[in-house]
Amino acid sequence: MRLGRYEKAIVEGIGNKYNEIYAGINIYFYGQKFKWQAGLQYTTMEDISGDDGKYEGWGLSRGLRLYW
């Protein structure tokens, strides 16, 4: 298995087992048309074969969404 887009910039190897836990929140100011979003993730990847694929890390994402 390979890591996601941003984690791949840190570790380039291939792992054997990938786990990710994600929790997020949305705060609505004007329904779905205007909202603030935030999320926190914890990712691990095991590498049994030893080809530099071991990874463990946290990620934070946030954004402001606007629709009209």
mmCIF file as Biopython writes it, N, C-alpha, C and O atoms, coordinates in Angstrom:
data_model
#
loop_
_atom_site.group_PDB
_atom_site.id
_atom_site.type_symbol
_atom_site.label_atom_id
_atom_site.label_alt_id
_atom_site.label_comp_id
_atom_site.label_asym_id
_atom_site.label_entity_id
_atom_site.label_seq_id
_atom_site.pdbx_PDB_ins_code
_atom_site.Cartn_x
_atom_site.Cartn_y
_atom_site.Cartn_z
_atom_site.occupancy
_atom_site.B_iso_or_equiv
_atom_site.auth_seq_id
_atom_site.auth_asym_id
_atom_site.pdbx_PDB_model_num
ATOM 1   N N  . MET A ? 1  ? 0.838   -1.181 0.000  1.0 0.0 1  A 1 
ATOM 2   C CA . MET A ? 1  ? 0.000   0.000  0.000  1.0 0.0 1  A 1 
ATOM 3   C C  . MET A ? 1  ? 0.878   1.238  0.000  1.0 0.0 1  A 1 
ATOM 4   O O  . MET A ? 1  ? 1.998   1.222  0.510  1.0 0.0 1  A 1 
ATOM 5   N N  . ARG A ? 2  ? 0.366   2.288  -0.567 1.0 0.0 2  A 1 
ATOM 6   C CA . ARG A ? 2  ? 1.080   3.560  -0.611 1.0 0.0 2  A 1 
ATOM 7   C C  . ARG A ? 2  ? 0.336   4.594  0.238  1.0 0.0 2  A 1 
ATOM 8   O O  . ARG A ? 2  ? -0.867  4.482  0.475  1.0 0.0 2  A 1 
ATOM 9   N N  . LEU A ? 3  ? 1.077   5.589  0.683  1.0 0.0 3  A 1 
ATOM 10  C CA . LEU A ? 3  ? 0.487   6.659  1.485  1.0 0.0 3  A 1 
ATOM 11  C C  . LEU A ? 3  ? -0.307  7.621  0.616  1.0 0.0 3  A 1 
ATOM 12  O O  . LEU A ? 3  ? -0.243  7.568  -0.612 1.0 0.0 3  A 1 
ATOM 13  N N  . GLY A ? 4  ? -1.058  8.503  1.275  1.0 0.0 4  A 1 
ATOM 14  C CA . GLY A ? 4  ? -1.841  9.512  0.574  1.0 0.0 4  A 1 
ATOM 15  C C  . GLY A ? 4  ? -0.971  10.621 -0.001 1.0 0.0 4  A 1 
ATOM 16  O O  . GLY A ? 4  ? 0.257   10.559 0.057  1.0 0.0 4  A 1 
ATOM 17  N N  . ARG A ? 5  ? -1.610  11.612 -0.542 1.0 0.0 5  A 1 
ATOM 18  C CA . ARG A ? 5  ? -0.946  12.689 -1.270 1.0 0.0 5  A 1 
ATOM 19  C C  . ARG A ? 5  ? 0.117   13.415 -0.438 1.0 0.0 5  A 1 
ATOM 20  O O  . ARG A ? 5  ? 1.244   13.580 -0.903 1.0 0.0 5  A 1 
ATOM 21  N N  . TYR A ? 6  ? -0.211  13.846 0.761  1.0 0.0 6  A 1 
ATOM 22  C CA . TYR A ? 6  ? 0.713   14.653 1.546  1.0 0.0 6  A 1 
ATOM 23  C C  . TYR A ? 6  ? 1.713   13.805 2.321  1.0 0.0 6  A 1 
ATOM 24  O O  . TYR A ? 6  ? 2.872   14.196 2.456  1.0 0.0 6  A 1 
ATOM 25  N N  . GLU A ? 7  ? 1.291   12.662 2.829  1.0 0.0 7  A 1 
ATOM 26  C CA . GLU A ? 7  ? 2.208   11.781 3.549  1.0 0.0 7  A 1 
ATOM 27  C C  . GLU A ? 7  ? 3.286   11.232 2.619  1.0 0.0 7  A 1 
ATOM 28  O O  . GLU A ? 7  ? 4.409   10.967 3.047  1.0 0.0 7  A 1 
ATOM 29  N N  . LYS A ? 8  ? 2.937   11.064 1.347  1.0 0.0 8  A 1 
ATOM 30  C CA . LYS A ? 8  ? 3.880   10.530 0.362  1.0 0.0 8  A 1 
ATOM 31  C C  . LYS A ? 8  ? 5.092   11.450 0.185  1.0 0.0 8  A 1 
ATOM 32  O O  . LYS A ? 8  ? 6.163   10.987 -0.206 1.0 0.0 8  A 1 
ATOM 33  N N  . ALA A ? 9  ? 4.936   12.731 0.464  1.0 0.0 9  A 1 
ATOM 34  C CA . ALA A ? 9  ? 6.054   13.671 0.368  1.0 0.0 9  A 1 
ATOM 35  C C  . ALA A ? 9  ? 7.069   13.450 1.487  1.0 0.0 9  A 1 
ATOM 36  O O  . ALA A ? 9  ? 8.210   13.898 1.376  1.0 0.0 9  A 1 
ATOM 37  N N  . ILE A ? 10 ? 6.674   12.766 2.565  1.0 0.0 10 A 1 
ATOM 38  C CA . ILE A ? 10 ? 7.560   12.519 3.702  1.0 0.0 10 A 1 
ATOM 39  C C  . ILE A ? 10 ? 8.252   11.169 3.580  1.0 0.0 10 A 1 
ATOM 40  O O  . ILE A ? 10 ? 9.459   11.068 3.798  1.0 0.0 10 A 1 
ATOM 41  N N  . VAL A ? 11 ? 7.490   10.123 3.230  1.0 0.0 11 A 1 
ATOM 42  C CA . VAL A ? 11 ? 8.005   8.747  3.143  1.0 0.0 11 A 1 
ATOM 43  C C  . VAL A ? 11 ? 7.657   8.190  1.766  1.0 0.0 11 A 1 
ATOM 44  O O  . VAL A ? 11 ? 6.505   8.278  1.341  1.0 0.0 11 A 1 
ATOM 45  N N  . GLU A ? 12 ? 8.630   7.620  1.068  1.0 0.0 12 A 1 
ATOM 46  C CA . GLU A ? 12 ? 8.384   7.140  -0.289 1.0 0.0 12 A 1 
ATOM 47  C C  . GLU A ? 12 ? 8.226   5.636  -0.412 1.0 0.0 12 A 1 
ATOM 48  O O  . GLU A ? 12 ? 7.940   5.154  -1.508 1.0 0.0 12 A 1 
ATOM 49  N N  . GLY A ? 13 ? 8.395   4.881  0.642  1.0 0.0 13 A 1 
ATOM 50  C CA . GLY A ? 13 ? 8.338   3.427  0.561  1.0 0.0 13 A 1 
ATOM 51  C C  . GLY A ? 13 ? 6.925   2.881  0.439  1.0 0.0 13 A 1 
ATOM 52  O O  . GLY A ? 13 ? 5.946   3.628  0.436  1.0 0.0 13 A 1 
ATOM 53  N N  . ILE A ? 14 ? 6.844   1.570  0.339  1.0 0.0 14 A 1 
ATOM 54  C CA . ILE A ? 14 ? 5.567   0.863  0.265  1.0 0.0 14 A 1 
ATOM 55  C C  . ILE A ? 14 ? 5.419   0.052  1.538  1.0 0.0 14 A 1 
ATOM 56  O O  . ILE A ? 14 ? 6.348   -0.644 1.949  1.0 0.0 14 A 1 
ATOM 57  N N  . GLY A ? 15 ? 4.248   0.138  2.165  1.0 0.0 15 A 1 
ATOM 58  C CA . GLY A ? 15 ? 4.005   -0.578 3.409  1.0 0.0 15 A 1 
ATOM 59  C C  . GLY A ? 15 ? 3.088   -1.768 3.216  1.0 0.0 15 A 1 
ATOM 60  O O  . GLY A ? 15 ? 2.573   -2.001 2.122  1.0 0.0 15 A 1 
ATOM 61  N N  . ASN A ? 16 ? 2.887   -2.522 4.295  1.0 0.0 16 A 1 
ATOM 62  C CA . ASN A ? 16 ? 2.053   -3.714 4.241  1.0 0.0 16 A 1 
ATOM 63  C C  . ASN A ? 16 ? 0.681   -3.515 4.872  1.0 0.0 16 A 1 
ATOM 64  O O  . ASN A ? 16 ? -0.269  -4.205 4.503  1.0 0.0 16 A 1 
ATOM 65  N N  . LYS A ? 17 ? 0.558   -2.576 5.824  1.0 0.0 17 A 1 
ATOM 66  C CA . LYS A ? 17 ? -0.714  -2.357 6.502  1.0 0.0 17 A 1 
ATOM 67  C C  . LYS A ? 17 ? -0.873  -0.867 6.773  1.0 0.0 17 A 1 
ATOM 68  O O  . LYS A ? 17 ? -0.003  -0.248 7.386  1.0 0.0 17 A 1 
ATOM 69  N N  . TYR A ? 18 ? -1.988  -0.289 6.317  1.0 0.0 18 A 1 
ATOM 70  C CA . TYR A ? 18 ? -2.252  1.142  6.415  1.0 0.0 18 A 1 
ATOM 71  C C  . TYR A ? 18 ? -3.501  1.360  7.259  1.0 0.0 18 A 1 
ATOM 72  O O  . TYR A ? 18 ? -4.543  0.760  6.991  1.0 0.0 18 A 1 
ATOM 73  N N  . ASN A ? 19 ? -3.407  2.217  8.279  1.0 0.0 19 A 1 
ATOM 74  C CA . ASN A ? 19 ? -4.553  2.560  9.123  1.0 0.0 19 A 1 
ATOM 75  C C  . ASN A ? 19 ? -4.656  4.067  9.242  1.0 0.0 19 A 1 
ATOM 76  O O  . ASN A ? 19 ? -3.649  4.764  9.364  1.0 0.0 19 A 1 
ATOM 77  N N  . GLU A ? 20 ? -5.899  4.570  9.206  1.0 0.0 20 A 1 
ATOM 78  C CA . GLU A ? 20 ? -6.122  5.999  9.361  1.0 0.0 20 A 1 
ATOM 79  C C  . GLU A ? 20 ? -7.397  6.228  10.154 1.0 0.0 20 A 1 
ATOM 80  O O  . GLU A ? 20 ? -8.425  5.601  9.899  1.0 0.0 20 A 1 
ATOM 81  N N  . ILE A ? 21 ? -7.315  7.137  11.120 1.0 0.0 21 A 1 
ATOM 82  C CA . ILE A ? 21 ? -8.482  7.545  11.910 1.0 0.0 21 A 1 
ATOM 83  C C  . ILE A ? 21 ? -8.685  9.027  11.650 1.0 0.0 21 A 1 
ATOM 84  O O  . ILE A ? 21 ? -7.732  9.805  11.712 1.0 0.0 21 A 1 
ATOM 85  N N  . TYR A ? 22 ? -9.932  9.432  11.355 1.0 0.0 22 A 1 
ATOM 86  C CA . TYR A ? 22 ? -10.237 10.822 11.015 1.0 0.0 22 A 1 
ATOM 87  C C  . TYR A ? 22 ? -11.448 11.287 11.815 1.0 0.0 22 A 1 
ATOM 88  O O  . TYR A ? 22 ? -12.437 10.563 11.934 1.0 0.0 22 A 1 
ATOM 89  N N  . ALA A ? 23 ? -11.366 12.488 12.357 1.0 0.0 23 A 1 
ATOM 90  C CA . ALA A ? 23 ? -12.496 13.125 13.035 1.0 0.0 23 A 1 
ATOM 91  C C  . ALA A ? 23 ? -12.591 14.559 12.537 1.0 0.0 23 A 1 
ATOM 92  O O  . ALA A ? 23 ? -11.578 15.242 12.394 1.0 0.0 23 A 1 
ATOM 93  N N  . GLY A ? 24 ? -13.807 15.009 12.275 1.0 0.0 24 A 1 
ATOM 94  C CA . GLY A ? 24 ? -13.972 16.355 11.741 1.0 0.0 24 A 1 
ATOM 95  C C  . GLY A ? 24 ? -15.191 17.056 12.297 1.0 0.0 24 A 1 
ATOM 96  O O  . GLY A ? 24 ? -16.048 16.445 12.935 1.0 0.0 24 A 1 
ATOM 97  N N  . ILE A ? 25 ? -15.251 18.355 12.042 1.0 0.0 25 A 1 
ATOM 98  C CA . ILE A ? 25 ? -16.361 19.185 12.500 1.0 0.0 25 A 1 
ATOM 99  C C  . ILE A ? 25 ? -16.703 20.195 11.409 1.0 0.0 25 A 1 
ATOM 100 O O  . ILE A ? 25 ? -15.822 20.706 10.718 1.0 0.0 25 A 1 
ATOM 101 N N  . ASN A ? 26 ? -17.985 20.472 11.270 1.0 0.0 26 A 1 
ATOM 102 C CA . ASN A ? 26 ? -18.480 21.510 10.373 1.0 0.0 26 A 1 
ATOM 103 C C  . ASN A ? 26 ? -19.231 22.530 11.205 1.0 0.0 26 A 1 
ATOM 104 O O  . ASN A ? 26 ? -20.038 22.163 12.059 1.0 0.0 26 A 1 
ATOM 105 N N  . ILE A ? 27 ? -18.975 23.809 10.965 1.0 0.0 27 A 1 
ATOM 106 C CA . ILE A ? 27 ? -19.730 24.884 11.601 1.0 0.0 27 A 1 
ATOM 107 C C  . ILE A ? 27 ? -20.429 25.656 10.490 1.0 0.0 27 A 1 
ATOM 108 O O  . ILE A ? 27 ? -19.779 26.229 9.616  1.0 0.0 27 A 1 
ATOM 109 N N  . TYR A ? 28 ? -21.753 25.666 10.529 1.0 0.0 28 A 1 
ATOM 110 C CA . TYR A ? 28 ? -22.556 26.262 9.471  1.0 0.0 28 A 1 
ATOM 111 C C  . TYR A ? 28 ? -22.927 27.697 9.841  1.0 0.0 28 A 1 
ATOM 112 O O  . TYR A ? 28 ? -23.475 27.950 10.914 1.0 0.0 28 A 1 
ATOM 113 N N  . PHE A ? 29 ? -22.622 28.637 8.937  1.0 0.0 29 A 1 
ATOM 114 C CA . PHE A ? 29 ? -22.985 30.035 9.131  1.0 0.0 29 A 1 
ATOM 115 C C  . PHE A ? 29 ? -24.220 30.393 8.308  1.0 0.0 29 A 1 
ATOM 116 O O  . PHE A ? 29 ? -25.015 31.240 8.716  1.0 0.0 29 A 1 
ATOM 117 N N  . TYR A ? 30 ? -24.382 29.753 7.154  1.0 0.0 30 A 1 
ATOM 118 C CA . TYR A ? 30 ? -25.531 29.989 6.278  1.0 0.0 30 A 1 
ATOM 119 C C  . TYR A ? 30 ? -25.890 28.672 5.593  1.0 0.0 30 A 1 
ATOM 120 O O  . TYR A ? 30 ? -25.897 28.585 4.365  1.0 0.0 30 A 1 
ATOM 121 N N  . GLY A ? 31 ? -26.187 27.653 6.388  1.0 0.0 31 A 1 
ATOM 122 C CA . GLY A ? 31 ? -26.502 26.325 5.864  1.0 0.0 31 A 1 
ATOM 123 C C  . GLY A ? 31 ? -25.308 25.732 5.125  1.0 0.0 31 A 1 
ATOM 124 O O  . GLY A ? 31 ? -24.160 25.947 5.516  1.0 0.0 31 A 1 
ATOM 125 N N  . GLN A ? 32 ? -25.581 24.983 4.053  1.0 0.0 32 A 1 
ATOM 126 C CA . GLN A ? 32 ? -24.503 24.388 3.252  1.0 0.0 32 A 1 
ATOM 127 C C  . GLN A ? 32 ? -23.788 25.418 2.382  1.0 0.0 32 A 1 
ATOM 128 O O  . GLN A ? 32 ? -22.739 25.124 1.809  1.0 0.0 32 A 1 
ATOM 129 N N  . LYS A ? 33 ? -24.350 26.627 2.278  1.0 0.0 33 A 1 
ATOM 130 C CA . LYS A ? 33 ? -23.765 27.628 1.386  1.0 0.0 33 A 1 
ATOM 131 C C  . LYS A ? 33 ? -22.526 28.319 1.949  1.0 0.0 33 A 1 
ATOM 132 O O  . LYS A ? 33 ? -21.699 28.820 1.188  1.0 0.0 33 A 1 
ATOM 133 N N  . PHE A ? 34 ? -22.392 28.350 3.269  1.0 0.0 34 A 1 
ATOM 134 C CA . PHE A ? 34 ? -21.233 28.996 3.873  1.0 0.0 34 A 1 
ATOM 135 C C  . PHE A ? 34 ? -20.907 28.267 5.171  1.0 0.0 34 A 1 
ATOM 136 O O  . PHE A ? 34 ? -21.667 28.348 6.136  1.0 0.0 34 A 1 
ATOM 137 N N  . LYS A ? 35 ? -19.781 27.553 5.201  1.0 0.0 35 A 1 
ATOM 138 C CA . LYS A ? 35 ? -19.430 26.780 6.384  1.0 0.0 35 A 1 
ATOM 139 C C  . LYS A ? 35 ? -17.920 26.715 6.562  1.0 0.0 35 A 1 
ATOM 140 O O  . LYS A ? 35 ? -17.154 26.869 5.611  1.0 0.0 35 A 1 
ATOM 141 N N  . TRP A ? 36 ? -17.515 26.483 7.805  1.0 0.0 36 A 1 
ATOM 142 C CA . TRP A ? 36 ? -16.115 26.281 8.172  1.0 0.0 36 A 1 
ATOM 143 C C  . TRP A ? 36 ? -15.945 24.819 8.534  1.0 0.0 36 A 1 
ATOM 144 O O  . TRP A ? 36 ? -16.751 24.270 9.286  1.0 0.0 36 A 1 
ATOM 145 N N  . GLN A ? 37 ? -14.900 24.175 8.008  1.0 0.0 37 A 1 
ATOM 146 C CA . GLN A ? 37 ? -14.658 22.760 8.242  1.0 0.0 37 A 1 
ATOM 147 C C  . GLN A ? 37 ? -13.260 22.564 8.818  1.0 0.0 37 A 1 
ATOM 148 O O  . GLN A ? 37 ? -12.320 23.267 8.448  1.0 0.0 37 A 1 
ATOM 149 N N  . ALA A ? 38 ? -13.135 21.593 9.733  1.0 0.0 38 A 1 
ATOM 150 C CA . ALA A ? 38 ? -11.827 21.247 10.297 1.0 0.0 38 A 1 
ATOM 151 C C  . ALA A ? 38 ? -11.795 19.747 10.538 1.0 0.0 38 A 1 
ATOM 152 O O  . ALA A ? 38 ? -12.816 19.142 10.862 1.0 0.0 38 A 1 
ATOM 153 N N  . GLY A ? 39 ? -10.620 19.147 10.378 1.0 0.0 39 A 1 
ATOM 154 C CA . GLY A ? 39 ? -10.468 17.715 10.590 1.0 0.0 39 A 1 
ATOM 155 C C  . GLY A ? 39 ? -9.085  17.368 11.103 1.0 0.0 39 A 1 
ATOM 156 O O  . GLY A ? 39 ? -8.101  18.037 10.786 1.0 0.0 39 A 1 
ATOM 157 N N  . LEU A ? 40 ? -9.024  16.314 11.901 1.0 0.0 40 A 1 
ATOM 158 C CA . LEU A ? 40 ? -7.770  15.824 12.467 1.0 0.0 40 A 1 
ATOM 159 C C  . LEU A ? 40 ? -7.651  14.345 12.112 1.0 0.0 40 A 1 
ATOM 160 O O  . LEU A ? 40 ? -8.610  13.590 12.271 1.0 0.0 40 A 1 
ATOM 161 N N  . GLN A ? 41 ? -6.486  13.931 11.634 1.0 0.0 41 A 1 
ATOM 162 C CA . GLN A ? 41 ? -6.288  12.531 11.274 1.0 0.0 41 A 1 
ATOM 163 C C  . GLN A ? 41 ? -5.001  12.000 11.891 1.0 0.0 41 A 1 
ATOM 164 O O  . GLN A ? 41 ? -4.036  12.737 12.090 1.0 0.0 41 A 1 
ATOM 165 N N  . TYR A ? 42 ? -5.013  10.708 12.187 1.0 0.0 42 A 1 
ATOM 166 C CA . TYR A ? 42 ? -3.838  9.992  12.677 1.0 0.0 42 A 1 
ATOM 167 C C  . TYR A ? 42 ? -3.622  8.811  11.748 1.0 0.0 42 A 1 
ATOM 168 O O  . TYR A ? 42 ? -4.526  8.001  11.547 1.0 0.0 42 A 1 
ATOM 169 N N  . THR A ? 43 ? -2.426  8.711  11.180 1.0 0.0 43 A 1 
ATOM 170 C CA . THR A ? 43 ? -2.126  7.694  10.170 1.0 0.0 43 A 1 
ATOM 171 C C  . THR A ? 43 ? -0.919  6.868  10.579 1.0 0.0 43 A 1 
ATOM 172 O O  . THR A ? 43 ? 0.077   7.402  11.066 1.0 0.0 43 A 1 
ATOM 173 N N  . THR A ? 44 ? -1.017  5.545  10.373 1.0 0.0 44 A 1 
ATOM 174 C CA . THR A ? 44 ? 0.124   4.651  10.571 1.0 0.0 44 A 1 
ATOM 175 C C  . THR A ? 44 ? 0.226   3.709  9.378  1.0 0.0 44 A 1 
ATOM 176 O O  . THR A ? 44 ? -0.782  3.344  8.772  1.0 0.0 44 A 1 
ATOM 177 N N  . MET A ? 45 ? 1.443   3.324  9.053  1.0 0.0 45 A 1 
ATOM 178 C CA . MET A ? 45 ? 1.671   2.324  8.024  1.0 0.0 45 A 1 
ATOM 179 C C  . MET A ? 45 ? 2.824   1.448  8.491  1.0 0.0 45 A 1 
ATOM 180 O O  . MET A ? 45 ? 3.898   1.947  8.829  1.0 0.0 45 A 1 
ATOM 181 N N  . GLU A ? 46 ? 2.596   0.144  8.506  1.0 0.0 46 A 1 
ATOM 182 C CA . GLU A ? 46 ? 3.619   -0.821 8.906  1.0 0.0 46 A 1 
ATOM 183 C C  . GLU A ? 46 ? 4.386   -1.294 7.682  1.0 0.0 46 A 1 
ATOM 184 O O  . GLU A ? 46 ? 3.854   -1.319 6.572  1.0 0.0 46 A 1 
ATOM 185 N N  . ASP A ? 47 ? 5.630   -1.665 7.894  1.0 0.0 47 A 1 
ATOM 186 C CA . ASP A ? 47 ? 6.481   -2.138 6.809  1.0 0.0 47 A 1 
ATOM 187 C C  . ASP A ? 47 ? 7.201   -3.403 7.257  1.0 0.0 47 A 1 
ATOM 188 O O  . ASP A ? 47 ? 8.264   -3.336 7.873  1.0 0.0 47 A 1 
ATOM 189 N N  . ILE A ? 48 ? 6.619   -4.548 6.946  1.0 0.0 48 A 1 
ATOM 190 C CA . ILE A ? 48 ? 7.196   -5.835 7.337  1.0 0.0 48 A 1 
ATOM 191 C C  . ILE A ? 48 ? 8.426   -6.165 6.490  1.0 0.0 48 A 1 
ATOM 192 O O  . ILE A ? 48 ? 9.390   -6.738 6.998  1.0 0.0 48 A 1 
ATOM 193 N N  . SER A ? 49 ? 8.401   -5.809 5.209  1.0 0.0 49 A 1 
ATOM 194 C CA . SER A ? 49 ? 9.488   -6.178 4.302  1.0 0.0 49 A 1 
ATOM 195 C C  . SER A ? 49 ? 10.713  -5.274 4.422  1.0 0.0 49 A 1 
ATOM 196 O O  . SER A ? 49 ? 11.761  -5.613 3.870  1.0 0.0 49 A 1 
ATOM 197 N N  . GLY A ? 50 ? 10.627  -4.143 5.116  1.0 0.0 50 A 1 
ATOM 198 C CA . GLY A ? 50 ? 11.790  -3.292 5.345  1.0 0.0 50 A 1 
ATOM 199 C C  . GLY A ? 50 ? 12.219  -2.450 4.157  1.0 0.0 50 A 1 
ATOM 200 O O  . GLY A ? 50 ? 13.411  -2.190 3.995  1.0 0.0 50 A 1 
ATOM 201 N N  . ASP A ? 51 ? 11.265  -2.009 3.303  1.0 0.0 51 A 1 
ATOM 202 C CA . ASP A ? 51 ? 11.636  -1.162 2.160  1.0 0.0 51 A 1 
ATOM 203 C C  . ASP A ? 51 ? 11.266  0.309  2.392  1.0 0.0 51 A 1 
ATOM 204 O O  . ASP A ? 51 ? 10.747  0.977  1.498  1.0 0.0 51 A 1 
ATOM 205 N N  . ASP A ? 52 ? 11.537  0.795  3.593  1.0 0.0 52 A 1 
ATOM 206 C CA . ASP A ? 52 ? 11.353  2.205  3.975  1.0 0.0 52 A 1 
ATOM 207 C C  . ASP A ? 52 ? 9.912   2.690  3.876  1.0 0.0 52 A 1 
ATOM 208 O O  . ASP A ? 52 ? 9.680   3.833  3.483  1.0 0.0 52 A 1 
ATOM 209 N N  . GLY A ? 53 ? 8.953   1.865  4.216  1.0 0.0 53 A 1 
ATOM 210 C CA . GLY A ? 53 ? 7.557   2.261  4.134  1.0 0.0 53 A 1 
ATOM 211 C C  . GLY A ? 53 ? 6.898   2.518  5.474  1.0 0.0 53 A 1 
ATOM 212 O O  . GLY A ? 53 ? 5.685   2.722  5.513  1.0 0.0 53 A 1 
ATOM 213 N N  . LYS A ? 54 ? 7.633   2.518  6.568  1.0 0.0 54 A 1 
ATOM 214 C CA . LYS A ? 54 ? 7.041   2.734  7.882  1.0 0.0 54 A 1 
ATOM 215 C C  . LYS A ? 54 ? 6.725   4.215  8.071  1.0 0.0 54 A 1 
ATOM 216 O O  . LYS A ? 54 ? 7.541   5.081  7.756  1.0 0.0 54 A 1 
ATOM 217 N N  . TYR A ? 55 ? 5.521   4.495  8.592  1.0 0.0 55 A 1 
ATOM 218 C CA . TYR A ? 55 ? 5.096   5.882  8.789  1.0 0.0 55 A 1 
ATOM 219 C C  . TYR A ? 55 ? 4.144   5.958  9.968  1.0 0.0 55 A 1 
ATOM 220 O O  . TYR A ? 55 ? 3.351   5.045  10.197 1.0 0.0 55 A 1 
ATOM 221 N N  . GLU A ? 56 ? 4.228   7.055  10.716 1.0 0.0 56 A 1 
ATOM 222 C CA . GLU A ? 56 ? 3.286   7.355  11.787 1.0 0.0 56 A 1 
ATOM 223 C C  . GLU A ? 56 ? 3.226   8.870  11.902 1.0 0.0 56 A 1 
ATOM 224 O O  . GLU A ? 56 ? 4.262   9.522  12.036 1.0 0.0 56 A 1 
ATOM 225 N N  . GLY A ? 57 ? 2.012   9.444  11.852 1.0 0.0 57 A 1 
ATOM 226 C CA . GLY A ? 57 ? 1.929   10.900 11.926 1.0 0.0 57 A 1 
ATOM 227 C C  . GLY A ? 57 ? 0.518   11.429 12.058 1.0 0.0 57 A 1 
ATOM 228 O O  . GLY A ? 57 ? -0.463  10.707 11.878 1.0 0.0 57 A 1 
ATOM 229 N N  . TRP A ? 58 ? 0.442   12.705 12.376 1.0 0.0 58 A 1 
ATOM 230 C CA . TRP A ? 58 ? -0.812  13.432 12.554 1.0 0.0 58 A 1 
ATOM 231 C C  . TRP A ? 58 ? -0.978  14.431 11.419 1.0 0.0 58 A 1 
ATOM 232 O O  . TRP A ? 58 ? 0.003   14.914 10.852 1.0 0.0 58 A 1 
ATOM 233 N N  . GLY A ? 59 ? -2.234  14.737 11.094 1.0 0.0 59 A 1 
ATOM 234 C CA . GLY A ? 59 ? -2.524  15.747 10.092 1.0 0.0 59 A 1 
ATOM 235 C C  . GLY A ? 59 ? -3.714  16.589 10.514 1.0 0.0 59 A 1 
ATOM 236 O O  . GLY A ? 59 ? -4.636  16.093 11.161 1.0 0.0 59 A 1 
ATOM 237 N N  . LEU A ? 60 ? -3.694  17.855 10.151 1.0 0.0 60 A 1 
ATOM 238 C CA . LEU A ? 60 ? -4.777  18.779 10.450 1.0 0.0 60 A 1 
ATOM 239 C C  . LEU A ? 60 ? -5.178  19.470 9.164  1.0 0.0 60 A 1 
ATOM 240 O O  . LEU A ? 60 ? -4.327  19.993 8.446  1.0 0.0 60 A 1 
ATOM 241 N N  . SER A ? 61 ? -6.462  19.477 8.869  1.0 0.0 61 A 1 
ATOM 242 C CA . SER A ? 61 ? -6.955  20.188 7.700  1.0 0.0 61 A 1 
ATOM 243 C C  . SER A ? 61 ? -8.096  21.095 8.119  1.0 0.0 61 A 1 
ATOM 244 O O  . SER A ? 61 ? -8.872  20.760 9.014  1.0 0.0 61 A 1 
ATOM 245 N N  . ARG A ? 62 ? -8.191  22.231 7.475  1.0 0.0 62 A 1 
ATOM 246 C CA . ARG A ? 62 ? -9.278  23.160 7.749  1.0 0.0 62 A 1 
ATOM 247 C C  . ARG A ? 62 ? -9.561  23.960 6.488  1.0 0.0 62 A 1 
ATOM 248 O O  . ARG A ? 62 ? -8.692  24.139 5.635  1.0 0.0 62 A 1 
ATOM 249 N N  . GLY A ? 63 ? -10.783 24.432 6.393  1.0 0.0 63 A 1 
ATOM 250 C CA . GLY A ? 63 ? -11.149 25.171 5.202  1.0 0.0 63 A 1 
ATOM 251 C C  . GLY A ? 63 ? -12.456 25.915 5.369  1.0 0.0 63 A 1 
ATOM 252 O O  . GLY A ? 63 ? -13.261 25.614 6.250  1.0 0.0 63 A 1 
ATOM 253 N N  . LEU A ? 64 ? -12.641 26.871 4.522  1.0 0.0 64 A 1 
ATOM 254 C CA . LEU A ? 64 ? -13.863 27.661 4.477  1.0 0.0 64 A 1 
ATOM 255 C C  . LEU A ? 64 ? -14.531 27.373 3.142  1.0 0.0 64 A 1 
ATOM 256 O O  . LEU A ? 64 ? -13.912 27.543 2.092  1.0 0.0 64 A 1 
ATOM 257 N N  . ARG A ? 65 ? -15.777 26.942 3.168  1.0 0.0 65 A 1 
ATOM 258 C CA . ARG A ? 65 ? -16.503 26.608 1.941  1.0 0.0 65 A 1 
ATOM 259 C C  . ARG A ? 65 ? -17.585 27.640 1.680  1.0 0.0 65 A 1 
ATOM 260 O O  . ARG A ? 65 ? -18.310 28.041 2.590  1.0 0.0 65 A 1 
ATOM 261 N N  . LEU A ? 66 ? -17.686 28.061 0.437  1.0 0.0 66 A 1 
ATOM 262 C CA . LEU A ? 66 ? -18.673 29.042 0.022  1.0 0.0 66 A 1 
ATOM 263 C C  . LEU A ? 66 ? -19.330 28.582 -1.272 1.0 0.0 66 A 1 
ATOM 264 O O  . LEU A ? 66 ? -18.651 28.297 -2.259 1.0 0.0 66 A 1 
ATOM 265 N N  . TYR A ? 67 ? -20.635 28.513 -1.258 1.0 0.0 67 A 1 
ATOM 266 C CA . TYR A ? 67 ? -21.423 28.131 -2.452 1.0 0.0 67 A 1 
ATOM 267 C C  . TYR A ? 67 ? -22.475 29.203 -2.706 1.0 0.0 67 A 1 
ATOM 268 O O  . TYR A ? 67 ? -22.981 29.816 -1.766 1.0 0.0 67 A 1 
ATOM 269 N N  . TRP A ? 68 ? -22.803 29.429 -3.979 1.0 0.0 68 A 1 
ATOM 270 C CA . TRP A ? 68 ? -23.910 30.326 -4.292 1.0 0.0 68 A 1 
ATOM 271 C C  . TRP A ? 68 ? -24.633 29.856 -5.517 1.0 0.0 68 A 1 
ATOM 272 O O  . TRP A ? 68 ? -25.602 30.485 -5.942 1.0 0.0 68 A 1 
#
